[in-house]
Amino acid sequence: MRGTTRVMNTTKTNQITTILHYFGDAGIIIGVTMLLPIIVALIYNENNLITPFLTVGIITILVSTAIKLIFKNKTKMTLRLSMFFVMFIWLYLALMGSLPYIITGQLSITNAYFEAMSGFTTTGFTMFTNFNHIPYTINFWRALTQWLGGLGLIFMVVTFMRTMGKDTVALYHAEGREERIFPSIKHTSKKILTIYLGFTLAGIILFILVGMPIFDSIFYTFTAISSGGFAMASNSLLHYNSFLIELVAMFLMIVAATNFNLIYSVLNGNWKEYFRDSETKVFLTITISAVFFVGLILTMHHAYGASIFENYRFALFQVVSAITTTGLQTSFSPDFNTHYYTVGTLILIIVMLVGGGTCSTGGGIKWQRINILAHSIEDEIINLLQPSNAVVVSKYHHFKDIKITDKAVKYTLTFISIYLLMFMISVLIISVFYNNLPAVLFEVASAMANVGLGDAIVGASSPLIIKIVFIVDFWLGRLEIWPILIVLYHIAKKVKKSSVKKIKN
């Protein structure tokens, strides 16, 4: 028995050591990126911000390097162990990301952590109240956290650090990535990074061409291509009041929410695959329907004047921002109550919860799960109409024809059920503090789907419990729930087993 216990303790120690080893990897990446805002500080003569970013960046790199060297990779990174790593690394890196806000005196500790978690999870809710006084350097860091978060923190570790082959697969899948462009995950990661960088550069150039200042172009490209949603002004992109700028932003948002593997196919000349894919069909069906009905509501009530074009312009931008889970806005809190009416707001809530595509920067339930759900409902209807011995085989196209199995349907329905349960729990908690159910539903849907569209509920002056609930929602939404549930289940099982042993003894 003692030998078995010793082996188990050694295994646990090795697992913890391996997790800490990769914590060091992730910390090094964040530490290096903390040095980049110094360039902005030098350009815009914000010399008082150089020392804070330099200090935090170097300390983060040194501490992370020490962690990496002290704690060697001693065991195989299994999927379960990867789930533990993914769950806690996001909490840890949000803490690291909050340090520049705290040390520069921009935000309090709680608000800084909220801002960092919102940034890395590409949500877009902010604790800043006076946008006119945010330094360029701080704005760059805000945008950079979203750009990094769009790729995924584990993705960065897999791409840039020397992860072992056996660990790469588990880490890649633990962050919700199931598809690959190539058999090699390293090769796939580098190709995705190349695509991401390419569209980032294209976005900056396009924004400049349509009249946006250079710094603003970099900022909004970072927040749009990552499905982030942070803004430089209180009225977001409406600050420019330019349809051309909105078109560029929508292009980037759609690219960001589209499966990277599908983008790769398109870039290789296979346009037909894009329109054949089931995810594209879900996206286009929901987007066109939502834009039509929201635009109709706005036009009927002359929300943005008598012009049909103007009303549909606002409807188009807000629906695209919602379904891509980006959160850039041209409509705001008073508009959602007075212009969109209950039905328009409800449509946006549904669209936000639907979210973006798999293997993209988008959040939400995801287009593929909605596709499987729709097919399963159709199959049940057909089964009811067919003779009892009839066999219904349902397929969808996603790079190839895929048969919908009972296992896939069960997995999808379970995920959606848990997702909506978490959503309703958050709504119940927030409703204790705010007696405005439509606004609460809107804000919580935006938080859980990592969107960031705001209805003026959460802010710097919100109660602490509200901020904590939203931070948890950001975290849950970005990790797509499963890693957290698996870890909590494992912990609960261990506690139960320990309790039973104590009772027996």
Backbone hydrogen bonds, N-H to C=O, Kabsch-Sander energy under -0.5 kcal/mol:
donor,donor_aa,acceptor,acceptor_aa,energy
5,T,1,M,-2.7
6,R,2,R,-2.5
7,V,3,G,-2.0
8,M,4,T,-2.3
9,N,5,T,-2.5
10,T,6,R,-2.2
11,T,7,V,-2.4
12,K,8,M,-2.3
13,T,9,N,-2.4
14,N,10,T,-2.5
15,Q,11,T,-2.2
16,I,12,K,-2.5
17,T,13,T,-2.5
18,T,14,N,-2.3
19,I,15,Q,-2.3
20,L,16,I,-2.5
21,H,17,T,-1.9
22,Y,18,T,-1.8
23,F,19,I,-1.7
24,G,20,L,-1.9
25,D,21,H,-1.4
26,A,22,Y,-2.4
27,G,23,F,-2.5
28,I,24,G,-2.1
29,I,25,D,-1.8
30,I,26,A,-2.1
31,G,27,G,-2.7
32,V,28,I,-2.4
33,T,29,I,-2.0
34,M,30,I,-1.6
35,L,31,G,-0.5
35,L,32,V,-1.3
36,L,33,T,-0.9
38,I,35,L,-1.1
39,I,36,L,-1.6
40,V,36,L,-0.7
41,A,37,P,-2.4
42,L,38,I,-2.2
43,I,39,I,-2.1
44,Y,40,V,-2.5
45,N,42,L,-0.8
46,E,41,A,-2.5
47,N,45,N,-1.0
49,L,46,E,-2.1
50,I,47,N,-1.1
51,T,47,N,-0.7
53,F,49,L,-1.6
54,L,50,I,-2.7
55,T,51,T,-3.0
56,V,52,P,-2.5
57,G,53,F,-2.4
58,I,54,L,-2.4
59,I,55,T,-2.5
60,T,56,V,-2.3
61,I,57,G,-2.3
62,L,58,I,-2.8
63,V,59,I,-2.8
64,S,60,T,-2.3
65,T,61,I,-2.5
66,A,62,L,-2.2
67,I,63,V,-2.3
68,K,64,S,-2.4
69,L,65,T,-2.2
70,I,66,A,-2.7
71,F,67,I,-2.5
72,K,70,I,-0.9
74,K,14,N,-0.5
74,K,72,K,-1.0
78,T,76,K,-1.5
82,S,78,T,-2.4
83,M,79,L,-1.9
84,F,80,R,-1.7
85,F,81,L,-2.2
86,V,82,S,-3.2
87,M,83,M,-2.5
88,F,84,F,-2.0
89,I,85,F,-2.6
90,W,86,V,-1.3
91,L,87,M,-0.6
92,Y,88,F,-2.3
93,L,89,I,-2.9
94,A,90,W,-1.6
95,L,91,L,-1.3
96,M,92,Y,-2.0
97,G,93,L,-2.9
98,S,94,A,-1.1
99,L,95,L,-0.7
99,L,96,M,-1.0
102,I,98,S,-1.8
103,I,99,L,-3.1
104,T,100,P,-1.7
105,G,102,I,-1.2
106,Q,101,Y,-1.7
107,L,101,Y,-1.5
112,A,108,S,-2.8
113,Y,109,I,-2.2
114,F,110,T,-2.3
115,E,111,N,-2.5
116,A,112,A,-2.5
117,M,113,Y,-2.7
118,S,114,F,-2.6
119,G,115,E,-1.9
120,F,116,A,-2.9
121,T,117,M,-2.1
122,T,119,G,-1.6
123,T,118,S,-3.0
124,G,118,S,-0.7
131,F,129,T,-0.7
133,H,130,N,-1.3
134,I,131,F,-1.1
139,N,135,P,-2.4
140,F,136,Y,-2.6
141,W,137,T,-1.9
142,R,138,I,-2.3
143,A,139,N,-2.5
144,L,140,F,-2.6
145,T,141,W,-2.3
146,Q,142,R,-1.2
147,W,143,A,-2.3
148,L,144,L,-2.6
149,G,145,T,-2.3
150,G,146,Q,-2.2
151,L,147,W,-1.0
152,G,148,L,-1.8
156,M,152,G,-1.8
157,V,153,L,-1.6
158,V,154,I,-2.7
159,T,155,F,-2.2
160,F,156,M,-2.8
161,M,157,V,-2.0
163,T,161,M,-2.0
167,D,164,M,-1.1
168,T,164,M,-2.0
169,V,165,G,-1.0
170,A,166,K,-0.6
171,L,167,D,-2.4
172,Y,168,T,-2.5
173,H,169,V,-2.2
174,A,170,A,-1.9
175,E,171,L,-1.0
176,G,173,H,-1.8
177,R,172,Y,-1.2
178,E,176,G,-0.6
188,T,184,S,-2.3
189,S,185,I,-3.0
190,K,186,K,-2.2
191,K,187,H,-1.9
192,I,188,T,-2.5
193,L,189,S,-2.4
194,T,190,K,-2.0
195,I,191,K,-2.2
196,Y,192,I,-2.7
197,L,193,L,-2.7
198,G,194,T,-2.4
199,F,195,I,-2.4
200,T,196,Y,-1.7
201,L,197,L,-2.4
202,A,198,G,-2.3
203,G,199,F,-2.4
204,I,200,T,-2.1
205,I,201,L,-2.1
206,L,202,A,-2.6
207,F,203,G,-2.6
208,I,204,I,-2.0
209,L,205,I,-2.3
210,V,206,L,-1.6
211,G,208,I,-1.5
212,M,207,F,-2.5
217,S,213,P,-2.5
218,I,214,I,-2.1
219,F,215,F,-2.7
220,Y,216,D,-3.0
221,T,217,S,-1.6
222,F,218,I,-2.3
223,T,219,F,-2.0
224,A,220,Y,-1.7
225,I,221,T,-2.7
226,S,222,F,-0.7
227,S,224,A,-1.4
228,G,223,T,-2.5
229,G,223,T,-0.8
236,S,233,A,-1.9
237,L,329,Q,-0.8
238,L,235,N,-1.6
238,L,329,Q,-1.0
239,H,236,S,-1.4
240,Y,237,L,-1.6
241,N,237,L,-0.8
246,E,242,S,-1.8
247,L,243,F,-2.1
248,V,244,L,-2.1
249,A,245,I,-2.3
250,M,246,E,-2.5
251,F,247,L,-2.3
252,L,248,V,-2.2
253,M,249,A,-2.5
254,I,250,M,-2.5
255,V,251,F,-2.1
256,A,252,L,-2.6
257,A,253,M,-1.8
258,T,254,I,-0.6
258,T,255,V,-1.1
260,F,359,C,-2.5
262,L,259,N,-0.6
263,I,259,N,-2.1
264,Y,260,F,-2.2
265,S,261,N,-1.6
266,V,262,L,-2.1
267,L,263,I,-2.8
268,N,264,Y,-1.1
269,G,266,V,-2.2
270,N,265,S,-2.5
271,W,269,G,-1.4
274,Y,270,N,-0.7
274,Y,271,W,-0.6
275,F,271,W,-1.3
276,R,272,K,-1.7
277,D,273,E,-1.6
278,S,397,H,-3.1
281,K,277,D,-1.7
282,V,278,S,-2.0
283,F,279,E,-2.6
284,L,280,T,-3.0
285,T,281,K,-2.2
286,I,282,V,-2.4
287,T,283,F,-2.6
288,I,284,L,-2.5
289,S,285,T,-1.9
290,A,286,I,-2.7
291,V,287,T,-2.9
292,F,288,I,-2.2
293,F,289,S,-2.2
294,V,290,A,-2.8
295,G,291,V,-2.6
296,L,292,F,-1.9
297,I,293,F,-2.1
298,L,294,V,-2.5
299,T,295,G,-2.5
300,M,296,L,-2.7
301,H,297,I,-1.5
302,H,299,T,-1.3
303,A,298,L,-2.8
304,Y,305,G,-0.5
305,G,302,H,-1.4
311,N,307,S,-1.8
312,Y,308,I,-2.5
313,R,309,F,-2.1
314,F,310,E,-1.9
315,A,311,N,-1.9
316,L,312,Y,-2.8
317,F,313,R,-2.1
318,Q,314,F,-2.3
319,V,315,A,-2.2
320,V,316,L,-2.4
321,S,317,F,-2.5
322,A,318,Q,-1.6
323,I,319,V,-2.9
324,T,320,V,-1.8
325,T,322,A,-1.1
326,T,321,S,-2.3
327,G,321,S,-0.9
335,D,332,F,-0.7
336,F,332,F,-2.1
337,N,333,S,-1.2
338,T,334,P,-2.6
339,H,335,D,-2.8
340,Y,335,D,-2.1
344,G,340,Y,-1.6
345,T,341,Y,-2.2
346,L,342,T,-2.5
347,I,343,V,-2.0
348,L,344,G,-1.8
349,I,345,T,-2.2
350,I,346,L,-2.3
351,V,347,I,-2.5
352,M,348,L,-2.5
353,L,349,I,-2.2
354,V,350,I,-2.0
355,G,351,V,-1.8
356,G,363,G,-2.3
357,G,257,A,-2.6
360,S,357,G,-0.6
361,T,256,A,-2.5
362,G,256,A,-0.5
365,I,353,L,-2.9
366,K,354,V,-2.6
367,W,356,G,-2.2
370,I,366,K,-1.6
371,N,367,W,-2.3
372,I,368,Q,-2.3
373,L,369,R,-2.5
374,A,370,I,-2.5
375,H,371,N,-2.2
376,S,372,I,-2.4
377,I,373,L,-2.0
378,E,374,A,-2.2
379,D,375,H,-2.5
380,E,376,S,-2.0
381,I,377,I,-2.0
382,I,378,E,-2.3
383,N,379,D,-2.7
384,L,380,E,-1.7
385,L,381,I,-1.2
386,Q,382,I,-1.8
390,A,387,P,-1.9
392,V,390,A,-0.5
393,V,391,V,-0.6
394,S,392,V,-0.6
396,Y,402,I,-2.0
398,H,396,Y,-0.6
398,H,400,K,-2.7
402,I,396,Y,-3.3
404,I,394,S,-2.9
405,T,403,K,-0.8
409,V,405,T,-2.0
410,K,406,D,-2.7
411,Y,407,K,-2.6
412,T,408,A,-2.3
413,L,409,V,-2.9
414,T,410,K,-2.3
415,F,411,Y,-2.3
416,I,412,T,-2.6
417,S,413,L,-2.3
418,I,414,T,-2.5
419,Y,415,F,-2.9
420,L,416,I,-2.6
421,L,417,S,-2.1
422,M,418,I,-2.6
423,F,419,Y,-2.0
424,M,420,L,-2.4
425,I,421,L,-2.2
426,S,422,M,-2.1
427,V,423,F,-2.1
428,L,424,M,-2.5
429,I,425,I,-2.0
430,I,426,S,-2.7
431,S,427,V,-2.4
432,V,428,L,-0.7
432,V,429,I,-0.9
433,F,430,I,-1.4
434,Y,430,I,-1.4
436,N,434,Y,-1.3
440,V,436,N,-2.3
441,L,437,L,-3.0
442,F,438,P,-2.1
443,E,439,A,-2.5
444,V,440,V,-2.7
445,A,441,L,-2.2
446,S,442,F,-2.0
447,A,443,E,-1.9
448,M,444,V,-3.0
449,A,445,A,-1.9
450,N,447,A,-1.2
451,V,446,S,-3.4
452,G,446,S,-0.5
462,S,459,G,-1.7
466,I,463,P,-0.6
467,K,463,P,-1.6
468,I,464,L,-2.4
469,V,465,I,-2.4
470,F,466,I,-2.2
471,I,467,K,-2.4
472,V,468,I,-2.4
473,D,469,V,-2.1
474,F,470,F,-2.7
475,W,471,I,-2.2
476,L,472,V,-3.2
477,G,473,D,-2.7
478,R,474,F,-2.4
479,L,475,W,-2.0
480,E,476,L,-0.6
480,E,477,G,-0.6
481,I,476,L,-1.8
482,W,480,E,-3.1
485,L,481,I,-2.3
486,I,482,W,-2.9
487,V,483,P,-2.2
488,L,484,I,-2.6
489,Y,485,L,-2.6
490,H,486,I,-2.2
491,I,487,V,-2.5
492,A,488,L,-2.7
493,K,489,Y,-2.3
494,K,490,H,-2.0
495,V,491,I,-2.6
496,K,492,A,-2.5
497,K,493,K,-2.3
498,S,494,K,-2.4
499,S,495,V,-2.4
500,V,496,K,-2.3
501,K,497,K,-1.9
502,K,498,S,-2.0
503,I,499,S,-2.1
504,K,500,V,-2.2
505,N,501,K,-2.3
